[in-house]
C-alpha cells in the first residue's frame, strides 16, 4: 500500500485562497471513513522548511493549493525539487520543500504532485467565490480518484 502525505495550504481568510484547506478538510472527512488508506494530512497557511520532515517514510506526496493561472477548473502536475526564488523566503513552493528534503537527507524525495484549483478572488475577508466553489467540486472528484487508487503510476497517468 502506498504511503501518501497530503498537504493542503492557503489562507482561509483570503477568499479563494481557502481552496487548498477546504479540499484537505473534505479529504480528511472522507479518509476518516477509509482507515485502510495510508494517507497522512498536513494543513498550514503556507509551506515551510519543516514540511520537508513530513515526507519521511512516504512513497508519494500531493500538494493542494489555489491558483489564478489554471486554464481549467484545476491543474494536476508533477513537482520536482527546485532551488527556486521561494527557497530563501519564509514561504516555500512545493519544489523547494522537495529540495530541502533532498539536501537534509541526501536522498531523493518521494514522487510529488500538485493539484491546483483555480481561484478568482483572494481579497482579505472575502468569501469563496461561486466559480471557485464549482472548481472545488471538480477538483474533489478528481482527488477522490487519486486517493482511491494511490499508485504513483496512476498519478503519473493523470498529469494535465
C-alpha positions in Angstrom: 0.0 0.0 0.0 1.3 3.4 -0.9 2.0 5.8 2.0 0.8 9.2 0.9 1.2 12.6 2.5 -1.4 15.2 1.5 -0.5 18.9 2.1 -3.4 21.4 2.0 -2.3 25.0 2.3 -3.7 28.5 1.9 -5.3 31.3 3.9 -9.0 30.7 4.6 -9.4 34.4 5.4 -8.4 35.4 1.8 -11.3 34.3 -0.3 -10.4 31.6 -2.8 -7.0 31.1 -1.1 -9.1 28.8 1.1 -9.3 26.2 -1.7 -6.3 24.1 -0.5 -7.5 23.9 3.1 -11.1 23.2 2.0 -10.1 20.4 -0.3 -7.9 19.0 2.5 -10.8 19.2 5.1 -13.0 17.3 2.7 -10.4 14.7 2.1 -9.8 14.3 5.9 -13.6 13.6 6.5 -13.7 11.2 3.6 -10.5 9.4 4.7 -11.8 9.0 8.2 -14.3 6.5 6.8 -11.5 4.7 4.9 -8.8 3.9 7.5 -7.3 1.3 5.2 -5.8 4.1 3.1 -2.4 5.1 4.3 -2.8 8.9 4.0 -1.3 11.5 6.4 -2.7 15.0 6.1 -0.8 18.3 6.8 -2.6 21.6 6.9 -0.9 25.0 7.0 -1.2 28.6 5.8 2.0 28.2 3.7 4.7 25.6 3.1 7.8 25.9 5.2 11.2 24.2 5.6 9.8 22.0 8.4 7.4 20.4 5.9 10.3 18.5 4.4 10.2 16.3 7.5 6.6 15.3 6.7 8.0 13.5 3.6 9.8 10.9 5.9 8.6 7.4 5.2 6.3 8.4 2.4 6.0 6.9 -1.0 4.1 9.8 -2.6 3.3 13.4 -1.8 0.4 15.6 -3.1 0.2 19.4 -2.6 -3.2 21.1 -2.7 -3.4 24.8 -3.4 -5.4 27.6 -5.0 -4.0 29.2 -8.3 -5.1 32.0 -10.5 -3.3 30.6 -13.6 -5.2 27.3 -14.1 -6.7 27.0 -17.6 -9.5 24.8 -16.3 -11.2 24.2 -13.0 -7.9 22.6 -11.8 -4.5 21.5 -12.9 -2.5 18.5 -11.9 1.2 18.4 -12.5 4.4 16.8 -11.2 6.5 18.7 -8.6 10.3 18.5 -8.9 12.9 19.5 -6.4 14.0 23.1 -7.1 16.1 25.9 -5.8 13.6 28.5 -6.8 13.1 32.0 -5.5 11.0 30.8 -2.6 13.9 28.8 -1.3 15.2 31.7 0.7 11.9 33.1 1.9 9.5 32.1 4.7 7.0 30.6 2.2 8.3 27.8 0.1 7.0 26.3 -3.1 6.4 22.5 -3.3 9.6 22.2 -5.3 11.6 24.0 -2.6 10.2 21.7 0.1 11.3 18.7 -2.0 14.8 20.3 -2.5 15.1 20.8 1.3 14.3 17.2 1.8 17.0 16.2 -0.7 19.6 18.4 1.0 18.7 17.3 4.5 18.7 13.6 3.9 20.9 13.2 0.9 18.2 11.1 -0.8 15.6 11.9 -3.4 12.2 12.9 -2.0 9.2 10.7 -2.9 7.4 11.4 -6.2 5.3 14.5 -5.7 2.4 16.2 -7.4 0.5 19.4 -7.2 -3.3 19.7 -7.5 -4.0 23.4 -8.1 -7.6 24.6 -8.0 -8.5 27.8 -10.0 -9.4 30.7 -7.8 -10.7 34.1 -8.8 -10.6 36.4 -5.8 -8.1 36.5 -3.0 -9.0 39.6 -1.0 -8.8 39.6 2.8 -12.2 38.8 4.3 -13.8 37.8 1.0 -15.8 34.6 0.9 -15.2 31.7 -1.5 -16.3 32.9 -5.0 -19.1 30.9 -6.8 -16.6 30.0 -9.5 -14.1 28.7 -7.0 -16.8 26.6 -5.4 -17.6 24.9 -8.7 -13.9 24.3 -9.3 -13.6 22.8 -5.8 -16.3 20.3 -6.7 -14.4 19.2 -9.9 -11.1 19.0 -8.1 -12.7 17.0 -5.3 -14.0 14.4 -7.7 -10.5 14.1 -9.2 -8.8 13.9 -5.8 -11.1 11.0 -4.8 -9.9 9.0 -7.8 -6.3 9.7 -6.8 -6.8 8.7 -3.2 -8.7 5.5 -4.1 -6.1 4.2 -6.4 -3.0 5.6 -4.7 -0.4 4.2 -7.1 2.3 6.5 -8.3 1.8 5.2 -11.8 -1.9 6.2 -11.6 -0.9 9.7 -10.5 1.6 9.9 -13.4 -1.0 8.9 -16.0 -3.3 11.8 -14.9 -0.8 14.7 -15.4 -2.6 17.6 -17.2 
